[in-house]
């Protein structure tokens, strides 16, 4: 792009005063050109940042990625998978050892991992909050289900057993343990 300034030797014939008309015409042309440049920048930045064009925002003279899941289906899978792992920790998974310290349930036949038959339907929702500490507000999200599910289930079961004054202090929470806790509390 070359910008030249008009002078009396190179200018077109004048049509009289028209500053306000000039502003209207030129500002529209500049706005249109700027919008085209902005879209081109958006396409290039999306490629360079490996992001969707709709996830890019122009701020403070630059391009940034909005705080929204970059791969929502992948994120949902991580959250659901983590929640299922948390269910396994809370309700099923436990290593059993013999008197010599050898694992007694070393195969999946005896070490129960939750399957689709053990898991309820899980619906995932997102509350998008960008991290103020990382570039582009990026943060991890897959661990929440894995870390919180055992605590949430323990609290819920403890609440349900509150008439028996049961305190849950170990995992997994099995049906056999619940029966034992209630029987001990009732004795």
N, C-alpha and C positions, 0 to 999 in steps of 0.2 A: 504494500500500500504506500502510495506517495502522496504527501500532503503539500500543496503549494498555496501560497497566499496570492490573492489577486491584487493587481495594481492597475493603474490607469492604462498601461500599455498592453496588458494581456487580458483584461477583463472583457466580458461580454457587454453588449450595450445595456445601459441601465434602464430601469422602468420606473424610476422614482423611489421615494422612500417606501420601505416595506419590511422593516426589521422584525415586526411581530409575525408577519407572514413567513418570513425566512425561518424564524425560530420554529414555527409550527411544522413546516415542511422538513427542515433539516433534523429536528429532534425525532420525528417519526422515522426517518431514514436511519439515523444513528441507533435508535432503539431496536429497529428491525435487524440491523447488522450485528448489534451486540447480542441479540437473542440467538442469531445463527452461530456466532462465535462461542457463546455459552454452551449451546447444545453440542458443538464439536468438542469443546473442552470436556464436557460431561462424558461423551462417548470414549474419548481417549483415556480419561481418568478411570472410568469403569474398567477398561481393559487393563490398565496398569495396576489398579488396586484390587483386581479380581473381585469386583463388586457389581451388583446390579445398578443400572443407571438410576432407577427410582430410589435407590438407597443413598444417593449422593446429594449433598447440600452445599451451596455456596455460602461461606461465612468468612468475614474479615479478610476478604480478598483471596481466599483459597477454597479448595474443595475438601470436604470432609465426608466421612461415611456416617450416616445416621445410625443411631443406636437401635437397631432392630436385628432380629436374627438373620444372619447372612445365609443360612441354610435351614429354614424352619422345620422341614421334615427330618433332617438329620438331628437337629436340636430336640425335637419331640422324641425321636428314637432314643437319644441319650438320656433324656429325663425318664422315659418309661422304663428303659433298661436299668437305670440306676434305682428306680423305685422297686423294680422286681428284685434286684440284688438286695435292697434293704429289707424286703419281705423275707427273703431267704435267710438273712442274718437274724431277723427278729423271730421267725417261726420254725425254721427247719435246720439250718446248717450248724453242725456241731461235730467236732472230731472226738471220737472215743478211743481211749488208750487202754491197753492191758497193763498188768502189774509190772511188766518190764519196759513200759514206755512205748510200745509199738502201737501204731494206729490200727484199730480194729475195723473201722469202716472206710477202707481205702479205695473202694470202688463206688461208682454211682449207684450200684444196686443197694448199697447200705448208707451212702452219704446223699441225702435228699437235697436236690436243687429244685427250686420252684419251676414248674412247667406251665404251659398255657392253661392246664386244668386247675392250677392252684391260684391263678391270678385273676382278679376282677378286671372289668373293662376300665381302662384309665383314660381320662380326658385331660388334656394338657391345655393350660392357659398361660399367657405371657404377660408380665408386667415389665415393660421396657424402660429400664433406667440405666443410662450410660454411666460408666465408671468415670469419675473425675480424675483418676490416677493413671490412666493408660491412653495411648494414642487412639483416637477415634472412639473412645468410650468402650472399647472391647473388653469383655470379661467372659470367663467360663460359666457354664450353667449345668453341666451334666451330673455333677456330684450331689446336688441337693437331695434328690430322691434316695440315693444310697446312704447319705448321712442322717437324714431326718426321719425316714420311715421307721427304723427301730425305736427311736425315741417316741414318735407319735403313737405307734402301736402299743408300746409299753405303757404310756400314759393312759390310753383309752382302756386297755384291759385292767390296769390298776384302778381306774375310776369305776369300771363295771364291778370290780371285786371289793370296792370300798366298804360295803356292809360287813365283809369278813376281815377287814383290816389287813389286807394283803399288800405287801410292798414288793415290787419286782426289782430284783438286784442282779439278775443274770439272764443271759440269752442262750439258747433260743427259748421262747415261751411255747412249750408243748402242751397238748391236752393233758398229758400225764402230770406235768408240773402244776397246772391249774388245779386239778383234782387234789393233788398233794397239798398245795398251799391252802385251799379251802378246808381240807380235812384237818390240817395242823392248826389253823386258826379257830376251828370249831371245837377242838379238843380241850 
